[in-house]
């Protein structure tokens, strides 16, 4: 068996909905049925065969070759298997994904990993706003799984995050972990805005510091905690390298404007 | 005249044609680490105190071995501890009570699961409420931890650990010598050899029991009483199983995560005793059983000879 490959015929002239091109859905379909799956978002009614050259037959190993920022909803609701995108992808990549492995070689748009429940998403480039956050009207962001972004992240990464781990190597936009409920967000670079604004619980590691904190965060001193070492070791096993080593860090407690049981760690 | 049939004589040590009768138990393993080996052992010793017999202590527990920093989850010195109970509920109750009183309280100690299994019992999940709402749950890399703020700093404990229902309790050897010095020397040599076998503990003091028991007794309500057949001072007054040259008997009880582990430990013990010989150690090795009708595991000494 060879990887089921969707090779982009050319830059799409409309946004493409790839939510049906996931292992869960494709494993029971033949090639002719896959070609007829609707992927268009306009009244033209584009199907997969119009947009992609399709080859291979292993639905547990899906490849998108020739990425585009117009390829939306890749890996949405997938629960098993692997998807690899050799290029950019659009918004909602891996939204409400519950299992499996999703890798994007390029950059992705907003709401990547939104509502993530399980599995692992890796983005080699940058990502847009609300990484792992809730969609409009939703009360919770991601509730499990792991996201690794090698580049920078947009505004409000980890918004209303409930559980799971986000690891951003680069900088992050304004107000990361806003309204965080629990979980862990690690930023290797600088965090703009006021990270952790209105966070109730949860853990933030900001290795490049923060632009500012709201006055409702309080300094809790420098602490050498075993959990930081275990997290560094555990994430290193998954990702190979992480932007912290588990040594002592300064803790800020907050946001006391709400529950106040969140924790932000900064280099000591 | 031998009281029990002889299976073999090795290096002058007589080995009974008898068997140890053992029972199924639930077993679990945890890893205790601390800032140095002294404090890891302190925590482990406290936690495994008063855990010699499941009947009176609620569980049987002991230190399996000391772990180097390279072997532990957090890179600090540590100790692997095993516990055994009749059922998962009883095992969990004992382990979590001891965890709360002996590991949570011990300076710098942390506690991790050390047995992978589908079936689990609580560790940190059971004692997290001590943190009075300040406890923090952390899940990453497939593991779940509870962090509990304490006066020293933070107590870190894994949420659960696995257990096996295929554990075995009550493997044993009876070490018979001319005097107590010989019995003790042979028993100590056997315990040292058994410690090298993974997955077993010898839960009694120093791994050795001087007061082996039989089931029941003449007094109402006694679940166990002295094993008079092996008491040298009662020879002639009871149905003794001791030869004339036996002046002292000690027992080693072995609990293991598997029957194979118990078997390997008994074999290692027999070899150590026979290597020592009767002049410095024991002149006879036997095993305790209840006729074979109670425990499903029968470890025949003749199958374990070196």
Interface residues (C-beta under 8 A of the other chain):
Chain A: X144 X146 X163 X164 X165 X182 X184 X201 X203 X223 X224 X225 X226 X227 X229 X230 X231 X233 X234 X235 X237 X238 X261 X263
Chain B: X73 X74 X75 X110 X133 X134 X136 X137 X138 X139 X140 X141 X143 X145 X147 X153 X154 X156
